[in-house]
Amino acid sequence: MKAEFTAIIEAATEGGYWAICPEIPGANGQGDTLEEAKESLKNAIQLIFEDRLADIRRELSKEAIEDTISISIP
């Protein structure tokens, strides 16, 4: 699955950069360079999605149907 999210990146007062994704609560990253901050944010988003999916799957019954949906956001 491929998705695009907003990355807000600012210079940190102590040096380097910090990054957040407003669409994903709790998703943040940091790095010495812009690329490192973006990569850190990508990893955080991935971990959040993997964790949430694993939590849900643990609670599903064997009869549950898992499918994929697509949305378009203007």
Biopython code that builds the backbone (N, CA, C, O; Angstrom):
import numpy as np
from Bio.PDB.StructureBuilder import StructureBuilder

atoms = [
    (1, "MET", "N", (0.848, -1.170, 0.000)),
    (1, "MET", "CA", (0.000, 0.000, 0.000)),
    (1, "MET", "C", (0.895, 1.235, 0.000)),
    (1, "MET", "O", (1.924, 1.276, 0.674)),
    (2, "LYS", "N", (0.487, 2.220, -0.756)),
    (2, "LYS", "CA", (1.230, 3.478, -0.805)),
    (2, "LYS", "C", (0.272, 4.596, -0.408)),
    (2, "LYS", "O", (-0.877, 4.626, -0.848)),
    (3, "ALA", "N", (0.745, 5.496, 0.413)),
    (3, "ALA", "CA", (-0.062, 6.631, 0.854)),
    (3, "ALA", "C", (0.845, 7.848, 0.989)),
    (3, "ALA", "O", (2.057, 7.724, 1.161)),
    (4, "GLU", "N", (0.244, 9.005, 0.909)),
    (4, "GLU", "CA", (0.984, 10.250, 1.094)),
    (4, "GLU", "C", (0.423, 10.993, 2.295)),
    (4, "GLU", "O", (-0.790, 11.064, 2.489)),
    (5, "PHE", "N", (1.315, 11.540, 3.088)),
    (5, "PHE", "CA", (0.933, 12.278, 4.278)),
    (5, "PHE", "C", (1.704, 13.594, 4.325)),
    (5, "PHE", "O", (2.698, 13.774, 3.622)),
    (6, "THR", "N", (1.235, 14.492, 5.151)),
    (6, "THR", "CA", (1.893, 15.777, 5.339)),
    (6, "THR", "C", (3.040, 15.627, 6.332)),
    (6, "THR", "O", (2.873, 15.027, 7.394)),
    (7, "ALA", "N", (4.181, 16.161, 5.993)),
    (7, "ALA", "CA", (5.319, 16.215, 6.911)),
    (7, "ALA", "C", (5.605, 17.687, 7.203)),
    (7, "ALA", "O", (5.885, 18.471, 6.296)),
    (8, "ILE", "N", (5.531, 18.041, 8.459)),
    (8, "ILE", "CA", (5.883, 19.398, 8.875)),
    (8, "ILE", "C", (7.235, 19.295, 9.563)),
    (8, "ILE", "O", (7.378, 18.594, 10.565)),
    (9, "ILE", "N", (8.220, 19.994, 9.026)),
    (9, "ILE", "CA", (9.596, 19.888, 9.513)),
    (9, "ILE", "C", (10.091, 21.279, 9.894)),
    (9, "ILE", "O", (9.916, 22.247, 9.154)),
    (10, "GLU", "N", (10.709, 21.349, 11.062)),
    (10, "GLU", "CA", (11.288, 22.613, 11.517)),
    (10, "GLU", "C", (12.674, 22.361, 12.076)),
    (10, "GLU", "O", (12.996, 21.264, 12.532)),
    (11, "ALA", "N", (13.479, 23.401, 12.028)),
    (11, "ALA", "CA", (14.804, 23.325, 12.648)),
    (11, "ALA", "C", (14.626, 23.288, 14.162)),
    (11, "ALA", "O", (13.832, 24.044, 14.722)),
    (12, "ALA", "N", (15.369, 22.407, 14.813)),
    (12, "ALA", "CA", (15.334, 22.304, 16.270)),
    (12, "ALA", "C", (16.311, 23.318, 16.869)),
    (12, "ALA", "O", (17.376, 23.556, 16.301)),
    (13, "THR", "N", (15.964, 23.907, 17.993)),
    (13, "THR", "CA", (16.819, 24.920, 18.612)),
    (13, "THR", "C", (18.176, 24.346, 19.018)),
    (13, "THR", "O", (19.177, 25.063, 19.033)),
    (14, "GLU", "N", (18.207, 23.054, 19.348)),
    (14, "GLU", "CA", (19.471, 22.426, 19.748)),
    (14, "GLU", "C", (20.266, 21.888, 18.565)),
    (14, "GLU", "O", (21.317, 21.272, 18.744)),
    (15, "GLY", "N", (19.765, 22.120, 17.363)),
    (15, "GLY", "CA", (20.415, 21.635, 16.154)),
    (15, "GLY", "C", (19.612, 20.512, 15.530)),
    (15, "GLY", "O", (18.832, 19.847, 16.211)),
    (16, "GLY", "N", (19.794, 20.303, 14.270)),
    (16, "GLY", "CA", (19.048, 19.277, 13.572)),
    (16, "GLY", "C", (17.625, 19.724, 13.272)),
    (16, "GLY", "O", (17.326, 20.917, 13.229)),
    (17, "TYR", "N", (16.750, 18.734, 13.064)),
    (17, "TYR", "CA", (15.369, 19.008, 12.679)),
    (17, "TYR", "C", (14.428, 18.063, 13.404)),
    (17, "TYR", "O", (14.808, 16.954, 13.780)),
    (18, "TRP", "N", (13.199, 18.513, 13.594)),
    (18, "TRP", "CA", (12.149, 17.647, 14.097)),
    (18, "TRP", "C", (11.010, 17.664, 13.081)),
    (18, "TRP", "O", (10.839, 18.632, 12.341)),
    (19, "ALA", "N", (10.239, 16.587, 13.055)),
    (19, "ALA", "CA", (9.175, 16.458, 12.061)),
    (19, "ALA", "C", (7.941, 15.824, 12.697)),
    (19, "ALA", "O", (8.052, 14.958, 13.565)),
    (20, "ILE", "N", (6.767, 16.267, 12.255)),
    (20, "ILE", "CA", (5.510, 15.674, 12.694)),
    (20, "ILE", "C", (4.621, 15.422, 11.484)),
    (20, "ILE", "O", (4.799, 16.023, 10.425)),
    (21, "CYS", "N", (3.669, 14.527, 11.664)),
    (21, "CYS", "CA", (2.665, 14.253, 10.647)),
    (21, "CYS", "C", (1.310, 14.541, 11.286)),
    (21, "CYS", "O", (0.861, 13.765, 12.129)),
    (22, "PRO", "N", (0.652, 15.628, 10.912)),
    (22, "PRO", "CA", (-0.598, 16.001, 11.569)),
    (22, "PRO", "C", (-1.735, 15.002, 11.355)),
    (22, "PRO", "O", (-2.670, 14.960, 12.155)),
    (23, "GLU", "N", (-1.675, 14.210, 10.307)),
    (23, "GLU", "CA", (-2.740, 13.235, 10.044)),
    (23, "GLU", "C", (-2.646, 11.998, 10.946)),
    (23, "GLU", "O", (-3.624, 11.267, 11.102)),
    (24, "ILE", "N", (-1.478, 11.767, 11.534)),
    (24, "ILE", "CA", (-1.250, 10.573, 12.345)),
    (24, "ILE", "C", (-0.845, 11.003, 13.762)),
    (24, "ILE", "O", (0.319, 11.337, 13.984)),
    (25, "PRO", "N", (-1.772, 11.002, 14.717)),
    (25, "PRO", "CA", (-1.420, 11.388, 16.082)),
    (25, "PRO", "C", (-0.265, 10.543, 16.617)),
    (25, "PRO", "O", (-0.270, 9.317, 16.501)),
    (26, "GLY", "N", (0.706, 11.203, 17.194)),
    (26, "GLY", "CA", (1.850, 10.521, 17.770)),
    (26, "GLY", "C", (3.003, 10.277, 16.816)),
    (26, "GLY", "O", (4.067, 9.826, 17.241)),
    (27, "ALA", "N", (2.814, 10.566, 15.526)),
    (27, "ALA", "CA", (3.883, 10.340, 14.551)),
    (27, "ALA", "C", (4.819, 11.535, 14.533)),
    (27, "ALA", "O", (4.429, 12.638, 14.148)),
    (28, "ASN", "N", (6.051, 11.309, 14.953)),
    (28, "ASN", "CA", (7.050, 12.375, 14.927)),
    (28, "ASN", "C", (8.416, 11.757, 14.704)),
    (28, "ASN", "O", (8.626, 10.566, 14.933)),
    (29, "GLY", "N", (9.332, 12.583, 14.256)),
    (29, "GLY", "CA", (10.687, 12.115, 13.996)),
    (29, "GLY", "C", (11.673, 13.243, 14.193)),
    (29, "GLY", "O", (11.297, 14.394, 14.411)),
    (30, "GLN", "N", (12.936, 12.891, 14.113)),
    (30, "GLN", "CA", (13.992, 13.889, 14.248)),
    (30, "GLN", "C", (15.230, 13.399, 13.538)),
    (30, "GLN", "O", (15.370, 12.210, 13.252)),
    (31, "GLY", "N", (16.126, 14.322, 13.255)),
    (31, "GLY", "CA", (17.373, 13.953, 12.607)),
    (31, "GLY", "C", (18.306, 15.132, 12.492)),
    (31, "GLY", "O", (17.902, 16.282, 12.666)),
    (32, "ASP", "N", (19.551, 14.842, 12.198)),
    (32, "ASP", "CA", (20.549, 15.892, 12.021)),
    (32, "ASP", "C", (20.352, 16.645, 10.709)),
    (32, "ASP", "O", (20.730, 17.811, 10.593)),
    (33, "THR", "N", (19.755, 15.970, 9.718)),
    (33, "THR", "CA", (19.496, 16.590, 8.414)),
    (33, "THR", "C", (18.008, 16.487, 8.097)),
    (33, "THR", "O", (17.271, 15.752, 8.752)),
    (34, "LEU", "N", (17.579, 17.236, 7.081)),
    (34, "LEU", "CA", (16.179, 17.142, 6.649)),
    (34, "LEU", "C", (15.829, 15.717, 6.242)),
    (34, "LEU", "O", (14.769, 15.208, 6.606)),
    (35, "GLU", "N", (16.712, 15.073, 5.492)),
    (35, "GLU", "CA", (16.454, 13.701, 5.035)),
    (35, "GLU", "C", (16.353, 12.731, 6.205)),
    (35, "GLU", "O", (15.500, 11.844, 6.202)),
    (36, "GLU", "N", (17.216, 12.893, 7.204)),
    (36, "GLU", "CA", (17.154, 12.021, 8.377)),
    (36, "GLU", "C", (15.856, 12.223, 9.141)),
    (36, "GLU", "O", (15.264, 11.253, 9.614)),
    (37, "ALA", "N", (15.400, 13.469, 9.270)),
    (37, "ALA", "CA", (14.142, 13.758, 9.958)),
    (37, "ALA", "C", (12.966, 13.155, 9.195)),
    (37, "ALA", "O", (12.060, 12.587, 9.805)),
    (38, "LYS", "N", (12.971, 13.272, 7.867)),
    (38, "LYS", "CA", (11.899, 12.686, 7.059)),
    (38, "LYS", "C", (11.900, 11.164, 7.165)),
    (38, "LYS", "O", (10.838, 10.555, 7.285)),
    (39, "GLU", "N", (13.067, 10.550, 7.123)),
    (39, "GLU", "CA", (13.160, 9.093, 7.228)),
    (39, "GLU", "C", (12.698, 8.622, 8.609)),
    (39, "GLU", "O", (12.022, 7.599, 8.727)),
    (40, "SER", "N", (13.064, 9.368, 9.646)),
    (40, "SER", "CA", (12.634, 9.049, 10.999)),
    (40, "SER", "C", (11.112, 9.135, 11.108)),
    (40, "SER", "O", (10.487, 8.290, 11.748)),
    (41, "LEU", "N", (10.519, 10.148, 10.488)),
    (41, "LEU", "CA", (9.064, 10.303, 10.489)),
    (41, "LEU", "C", (8.399, 9.156, 9.726)),
    (41, "LEU", "O", (7.391, 8.615, 10.180)),
    (42, "LYS", "N", (8.948, 8.788, 8.585)),
    (42, "LYS", "CA", (8.410, 7.653, 7.819)),
    (42, "LYS", "C", (8.406, 6.388, 8.674)),
    (42, "LYS", "O", (7.419, 5.653, 8.700)),
    (43, "ASN", "N", (9.502, 6.141, 9.364)),
    (43, "ASN", "CA", (9.596, 4.958, 10.215)),
    (43, "ASN", "C", (8.559, 4.990, 11.338)),
    (43, "ASN", "O", (7.949, 3.970, 11.658)),
    (44, "ALA", "N", (8.367, 6.160, 11.929)),
    (44, "ALA", "CA", (7.382, 6.294, 12.999)),
    (44, "ALA", "C", (5.976, 5.998, 12.486)),
    (44, "ALA", "O", (5.213, 5.290, 13.143)),
    (45, "ILE", "N", (5.632, 6.532, 11.322)),
    (45, "ILE", "CA", (4.314, 6.282, 10.735)),
    (45, "ILE", "C", (4.132, 4.786, 10.464)),
    (45, "ILE", "O", (3.089, 4.217, 10.785)),
    (46, "GLN", "N", (5.139, 4.159, 9.880)),
    (46, "GLN", "CA", (5.077, 2.728, 9.583)),
    (46, "GLN", "C", (4.852, 1.910, 10.855)),
    (46, "GLN", "O", (4.014, 1.009, 10.882)),
    (47, "LEU", "N", (5.607, 2.232, 11.904)),
    (47, "LEU", "CA", (5.469, 1.502, 13.169)),
    (47, "LEU", "C", (4.087, 1.684, 13.782)),
    (47, "LEU", "O", (3.512, 0.732, 14.311)),
    (48, "ILE", "N", (3.553, 2.893, 13.715)),
    (48, "ILE", "CA", (2.217, 3.146, 14.249)),
    (48, "ILE", "C", (1.183, 2.306, 13.516)),
    (48, "ILE", "O", (0.341, 1.673, 14.152)),
    (49, "PHE", "N", (1.233, 2.291, 12.186)),
    (49, "PHE", "CA", (0.272, 1.492, 11.412)),
    (49, "PHE", "C", (0.430, 0.005, 11.697)),
    (49, "PHE", "O", (-0.568, -0.693, 11.875)),
    (50, "GLU", "N", (1.650, -0.489, 11.742)),
    (50, "GLU", "CA", (1.871, -1.908, 12.022)),
    (50, "GLU", "C", (1.339, -2.281, 13.396)),
    (50, "GLU", "O", (0.713, -3.329, 13.552)),
    (51, "ASP", "N", (1.578, -1.437, 14.393)),
    (51, "ASP", "CA", (1.128, -1.703, 15.754)),
    (51, "ASP", "C", (-0.394, -1.704, 15.847)),
    (51, "ASP", "O", (-0.977, -2.589, 16.474)),
    (52, "ARG", "N", (-1.035, -0.727, 15.231)),
    (52, "ARG", "CA", (-2.503, -0.646, 15.273)),
    (52, "ARG", "C", (-3.134, -1.843, 14.578)),
    (52, "ARG", "O", (-4.106, -2.409, 15.078)),
    (53, "LEU", "N", (-2.594, -2.230, 13.441)),
    (53, "LEU", "CA", (-3.123, -3.377, 12.711)),
    (53, "LEU", "C", (-2.950, -4.659, 13.519)),
    (53, "LEU", "O", (-3.865, -5.480, 13.577)),
    (54, "ALA", "N", (-1.794, -4.839, 14.141)),
    (54, "ALA", "CA", (-1.557, -6.027, 14.965)),
    (54, "ALA", "C", (-2.524, -6.074, 16.142)),
    (54, "ALA", "O", (-3.047, -7.140, 16.468)),
    (55, "ASP", "N", (-2.770, -4.928, 16.787)),
    (55, "ASP", "CA", (-3.722, -4.870, 17.899)),
    (55, "ASP", "C", (-5.120, -5.288, 17.455)),
    (55, "ASP", "O", (-5.782, -6.076, 18.131)),
    (56, "ILE", "N", (-5.561, -4.767, 16.332)),
    (56, "ILE", "CA", (-6.897, -5.096, 15.829)),
    (56, "ILE", "C", (-6.986, -6.566, 15.465)),
    (56, "ILE", "O", (-7.958, -7.234, 15.817)),
    (57, "ARG", "N", (-5.988, -7.075, 14.765)),
    (57, "ARG", "CA", (-6.018, -8.481, 14.331)),
    (57, "ARG", "C", (-6.085, -9.447, 15.504)),
    (57, "ARG", "O", (-6.689, -10.512, 15.380)),
    (58, "ARG", "N", (-5.482, -9.106, 16.641)),
    (58, "ARG", "CA", (-5.536, -9.970, 17.823)),
    (58, "ARG", "C", (-6.963, -10.132, 18.338)),
    (58, "ARG", "O", (-7.298, -11.157, 18.931)),
    (59, "GLU", "N", (-7.796, -9.133, 18.116)),
    (59, "GLU", "CA", (-9.160, -9.137, 18.650)),
    (59, "GLU", "C", (-10.201, -9.662, 17.664)),
    (59, "GLU", "O", (-11.355, -9.859, 18.046)),
    (60, "LEU", "N", (-9.824, -9.894, 16.407)),
    (60, "LEU", "CA", (-10.788, -10.314, 15.390)),
    (60, "LEU", "C", (-11.193, -11.767, 15.556)),
    (60, "LEU", "O", (-10.406, -12.609, 15.988)),
    (61, "SER", "N", (-12.441, -12.038, 15.201)),
    (61, "SER", "CA", (-12.897, -13.427, 15.163)),
    (61, "SER", "C", (-12.412, -14.062, 13.866)),
    (61, "SER", "O", (-11.982, -13.364, 12.948)),
    (62, "LYS", "N", (-12.483, -15.374, 13.795)),
    (62, "LYS", "CA", (-12.059, -16.090, 12.590)),
    (62, "LYS", "C", (-12.985, -15.795, 11.416)),
    (62, "LYS", "O", (-12.604, -16.014, 10.266)),
    (63, "GLU", "N", (-14.179, -15.307, 11.680)),
    (63, "GLU", "CA", (-15.144, -15.000, 10.622)),
    (63, "GLU", "C", (-14.976, -13.586, 10.056)),
    (63, "GLU", "O", (-15.635, -13.228, 9.080)),
    (64, "ALA", "N", (-14.119, -12.800, 10.649)),
    (64, "ALA", "CA", (-13.922, -11.416, 10.198)),
    (64, "ALA", "C", (-13.368, -11.391, 8.776)),
    (64, "ALA", "O", (-12.552, -12.232, 8.398)),
    (65, "ILE", "N", (-13.812, -10.438, 8.018)),
    (65, "ILE", "CA", (-13.348, -10.255, 6.644)),
    (65, "ILE", "C", (-12.370, -9.086, 6.617)),
    (65, "ILE", "O", (-12.687, -7.991, 7.080)),
    (66, "GLU", "N", (-11.199, -9.322, 6.080)),
    (66, "GLU", "CA", (-10.202, -8.259, 5.931)),
    (66, "GLU", "C", (-10.069, -7.952, 4.449)),
    (66, "GLU", "O", (-9.816, -8.849, 3.644)),
    (67, "ASP", "N", (-10.238, -6.686, 4.088)),
    (67, "ASP", "CA", (-10.191, -6.265, 2.696)),
    (67, "ASP", "C", (-9.435, -4.949, 2.620)),
    (67, "ASP", "O", (-9.048, -4.395, 3.649)),
    (68, "THR", "N", (-9.226, -4.455, 1.439)),
    (68, "THR", "CA", (-8.537, -3.192, 1.199)),
    (68, "THR", "C", (-9.503, -2.206, 0.572)),
    (68, "THR", "O", (-10.303, -2.572, -0.289)),
    (69, "ILE", "N", (-9.427, -0.946, 1.006)),
    (69, "ILE", "CA", (-10.226, 0.122, 0.395)),
    (69, "ILE", "C", (-9.289, 1.229, -0.055)),
    (69, "ILE", "O", (-8.182, 1.368, 0.464)),
    (70, "SER", "N", (-9.738, 2.010, -1.018)),
    (70, "SER", "CA", (-8.978, 3.163, -1.505)),
    (70, "SER", "C", (-9.829, 4.400, -1.351)),
    (70, "SER", "O", (-11.042, 4.357, -1.556)),
    (71, "ILE", "N", (-9.198, 5.508, -0.990)),
    (71, "ILE", "CA", (-9.901, 6.784, -0.924)),
    (71, "ILE", "C", (-9.107, 7.831, -1.689)),
    (71, "ILE", "O", (-7.895, 7.711, -1.866)),
    (72, "SER", "N", (-9.809, 8.849, -2.134)),
    (72, "SER", "CA", (-9.164, 9.988, -2.765)),
    (72, "SER", "C", (-9.470, 11.218, -1.930)),
    (72, "SER", "O", (-10.620, 11.477, -1.576)),
    (73, "ILE", "N", (-8.439, 11.960, -1.626)),
    (73, "ILE", "CA", (-8.599, 13.191, -0.861)),
    (73, "ILE", "C", (-8.226, 14.338, -1.779)),
    (73, "ILE", "O", (-7.118, 14.382, -2.314)),
    (74, "PRO", "N", (-9.159, 15.271, -1.959)),
    (74, "PRO", "CA", (-8.857, 16.390, -2.867)),
    (74, "PRO", "C", (-7.749, 17.282, -2.363)),
    (74, "PRO", "O", (-7.393, 18.257, -3.023)),
]
sb = StructureBuilder()
sb.init_structure("model")
sb.init_model(0)
sb.init_chain("A")
sb.init_seg("    ")
for serial, (resi, resn, name, xyz) in enumerate(atoms, 1):
    if name == "N":
        sb.init_residue(resn, " ", resi, " ")
    sb.init_atom(name, np.array(xyz, "f"), 0.0, 1.0, " ", f" {name:<3s}", serial, name[0])
structure = sb.get_structure()
